[in-house]
Amino acid sequence: MNKRLLLGFSLLLFCTVSEGLVCRVCKYKLGKVCLDTDEPCKAADGQFCETTKVYAGELFLFKRYGCGKYAELCNKTERRENAFNMSYERTCCDTDLCNA
């Protein structure tokens, strides 16, 4: 009986771990409303859940949620010098559905 219980628990633990990190997805969130949402995504190995705040100059435009593709962009601000002076402030997390 104990061996079966241990085997069942081990199987459950393996299935949970092998599924990978699940992240919320929203392409454009204004206030509390997501204008373009999708099913949660599964982050690949080495990826994180990502939240990006998008600004034009000092003006906050919207947030974006999803699976981050590049770990080196986590917790950094990317600035693009163009007519709108866009900046992308990214934060990352590593637990299921943590990016919201």
N, C-alpha and C positions, 0 to 999 in steps of 0.2 A: 504493500500500500504506500509506504513512504517513498519507494523508488518511483512509483507512478506519479505521485504528487510532485516529486522533484523534477522528473522528466517533463511533466506538463508545465511547471513553472519555468523551466529552462527554455522550452519551446516558445512560450509566451514572451519571455524576455528577449529572445533572439528575434522574433518577428517584430517586436516593437523597435528594437535598435536598428534592424536592417531596413526599416522603412525610410529613414532619412528625415531631414529637417523640413517641416511644412511651413510655408510663409503665406501671409495674406497678400492679395493682389488688388491694387487699385491704381489706375493710370492717372486720374485727376481727381483729387479730393479737395473740395472747397468747403471750408467750415466743417460741418458734420456730414456732408453729402458727397458720396462717391459717384462721379459722373460716368466712369467707365470701369466696371469691375469685372472680374473673372474668377474662376475657381482658384482655390489656393494652389500654389506651385510647390514642387519638391526641389529643394536646393541640391545641387550636385555635391560630390565630395569637395571639401575645401571652400564651399560657398556659404553665405550667411543670408539671413533675412535682412532686407534693406529698407530704410525709410529715407526718402530724399525730399528735402524742402527746396523749392525753386523760387528764386528771387530775380526781379529785374531791378538792378540797382539796390536800393534799400527796401523796395516794395515787395512784400511777400505775395506770390501768385497762387501756388498750390502745393500739395504734398503728393508724393507717389510712393506706393508700396510694391514690393515684389522680391524675387530672389536675386540677390546681388551676384553679378558675374565676376567681379574682380575684387578680391579681398583687400588688395592694396589701396582701394578707394574708400574703404571703411573709415568712418570718423574723420573725414577730411572735407574741405570745401574746394570745389573746382570752380574757377572763374574763367569765363569766356569773354574776351575783349571784342565786343561787336557793338552795333548800334544800341542794343538793349542792355548791355553790361550784365549779362545773365550770370548767376552763380547757383551752384548745386551743392547743398549741404547734406552730406550722407552720413547716416549713423547705421550701425549694424548690430544684430543680436543673434543669439544661437540657440534659442529654445522655440518650440513649435508655436506659431502664430504670435510671436512677440512683437512684430512690427506694425503697431497701430496705436 
